[in-house]
């Protein structure tokens, strides 16, 4: 007797939940991926994908068309089953057919119409949500003879619409949420407005490359540039790799320990516009710089514009995110795509895998030419902050905060055998995790890795008269201060309405030079110098003094947080809160304590200026 396979007690409930919980933003990826895989099966020279509007009842409906192996009536029935595909092998790593139908029905419950040509015959089926059945179905269609079918021959209608039956093809039309829903203008939901080039841009951002020989054409109605309100003409969509040689520079650097590669791309602004060069040479899409994980030719954890700018300092780019793209390429077997293919998971425990896990590699492998661009993009600041830096360093030295010279590097390393003769059993500092191929390859994130420290039985007493070595007396480096006074730079770093932001990984403290307290403090200072001969000079010095003292206040607060790291009573969460933008803002708000030092600094500057004038 064989064991019994598990069944599904409530099939309708499971299918409904699977679809209704699906992420709608994966829709474009899923339908394009299916089209790309199928088009790759067509003869060279005939591998074509077209995306265009189809008019149904006077309303435009988003349509994906591809050449390749078509489907018969029987194969269409199989292809429209949930978690079923034609000409594919089901696997966790592969594109196995659950995503397109599920994400498509979530966004288009009114229906998805499939037409496929095989052997000069075209068959059609429409799937969607049926209110009476309370679930998702293949809709019935009444035939001319009065009978009802779910899959039927529409060869004559396809030829009338201008389709050829001389080669195989497949067409998918998204009908949306109701008959009035224009799915070309609102592809991810009725009433959800997106950019006109949303569809080609989504494809461009997700896919590093298309299958060999596949040509992608987008109707001008769905691309940026000319052609708005027009249809019937196409623009070719290219990948970033296709236009790479026309950009400023690029380089791939591989880390031998993890087999992870980092690609750095310089995509400067075009001389005659505010758009990037990649956007100008790829007219079908709106291209911008970004950060992303790349796994098996697709991008995950995609971050661009303000989101990329706000995290860029963590990756070693305090400036330059508007012209620099960073891709983190993972080796095969490093991850699993999630069920809906919208994110990546670690293979060992299925937890979320993000680009942040590899920020240290982006910093460590960064080429010199990228560092030069970052320096060029850094805003000019005439303020000499060396005295503030020295004062903060003195504070850290007073608090005796140890340097990270002897700290364990967060870089993952390959596991090696160690000679443990004569040592006691080490104590684990984290819970041991399951060992698998990811751990063996050095791909576990720092938070999941097992580290060890000596047990208390190994602590020795130093001989009488011993003193700390010079290495032990090394102290923590004070954070570098960057005062931002341009609105765009302040917005990029997420400092609107906040005083400062500390990036621990690169030891940089960004200060909002337009924080309201700066101007309030400057106004109070100006009143003290109302009888000065040059009030314009006083205003300039008062503003400069206000920014300097604000930087010093948030700098001190950051230094005190660094000192708290020596205490076991402060958790990681406590330390993070201590240097949050909100905490630093409250430290900045207490400006009255800084008024005496600000006034003294202004007087010193005036005295220096007078002395210079006399000489």
HELIX and SHEET records of a PDB file:
HELIX    1   1 UNK A   11  UNK A   20  1                                  10    
HELIX    2   2 UNK A   24  UNK A   26  5                                   3    
HELIX    3   3 UNK A   27  UNK A   39  1                                  13    
HELIX    4   4 UNK A   73  UNK A   79  1                                   7    
HELIX    5   5 UNK A   99  UNK A  107  1                                   9    
HELIX    6   6 UNK A  155  UNK A  160  1                                   6    
HELIX    7   7 UNK A  198  UNK A  206  1                                   9    
HELIX    8   8 UNK A  220  UNK A  222  5                                   3    
HELIX    9   9 UNK A  240  UNK A  243  1                                   4    
HELIX   10  10 UNK A  244  UNK A  246  5                                   3    
HELIX   11  11 UNK A  277  UNK A  280  1                                   4    
HELIX   12  12 UNK A  305  UNK A  312  1                                   8    
HELIX   13  13 UNK A  313  UNK A  315  5                                   3    
HELIX   14  14 UNK A  355  UNK A  358  5                                   4    
HELIX   15  15 UNK A  359  UNK A  364  1                                   6    
HELIX   16  16 UNK A  368  UNK A  377  1                                  10    
HELIX   17  17 UNK A  386  UNK A  399  1                                  14    
HELIX   18  18 UNK A  437  UNK A  440  1                                   4    
HELIX   19  19 UNK A  456  UNK A  458  5                                   3    
HELIX   20  20 UNK A  487  UNK A  492  1                                   6    
HELIX   21  21 UNK A  504  UNK A  506  5                                   3    
HELIX   22  22 UNK A  516  UNK A  528  1                                  13    
HELIX   23  23 UNK A  535  UNK A  564  1                                  30    
HELIX   24  24 UNK A  572  UNK A  578  1                                   7    
HELIX   25  25 UNK A  581  UNK A  589  1                                   9    
HELIX   26  26 UNK A  592  UNK A  594  5                                   3    
HELIX   27  27 UNK A  595  UNK A  614  1                                  20    
SHEET    1   A 8 UNK A 135  UNK A 138  0                                        
SHEET    2   A 8 UNK A 121  UNK A 130 -1                                        
SHEET    3   A 8 UNK A 111  UNK A 118 -1                                        
SHEET    4   A 8 UNK A 169  UNK A 176 -1                                        
SHEET    5   A 8 UNK A  59  UNK A  67 -1                                        
SHEET    6   A 8 UNK A  48  UNK A  56 -1                                        
SHEET    7   A 8 UNK A 215  UNK A 219  1                                        
SHEET    8   A 8 UNK A 234  UNK A 236 -1                                        
SHEET    1   B 3 UNK A 135  UNK A 138  0                                        
SHEET    2   B 3 UNK A 121  UNK A 130 -1                                        
SHEET    3   B 3 UNK A 152  UNK A 153 -1                                        
SHEET    1   C 2 UNK A 141  UNK A 142  0                                        
SHEET    2   C 2 UNK A 148  UNK A 149 -1                                        
SHEET    1   D 5 UNK A 249  UNK A 254  0                                        
SHEET    2   D 5 UNK A 261  UNK A 266 -1                                        
SHEET    3   D 5 UNK A 324  UNK A 329 -1                                        
SHEET    4   D 5 UNK A 290  UNK A 295  1                                        
SHEET    5   D 5 UNK A 298  UNK A 304 -1                                        
SHEET    1   E 3 UNK A 335  UNK A 337  0                                        
SHEET    2   E 3 UNK A 344  UNK A 346 -1                                        
SHEET    3   E 3 UNK A 352  UNK A 353 -1                                        
SHEET    1   F 2 UNK A 427  UNK A 428  0                                        
SHEET    2   F 2 UNK A 452  UNK A 453 -1                                        
SHEET    1   G 3 UNK A 480  UNK A 484  0                                        
SHEET    2   G 3 UNK A 508  UNK A 512  1                                        
SHEET    3   G 3 UNK A 500  UNK A 503 -1                                        
END                                                                             
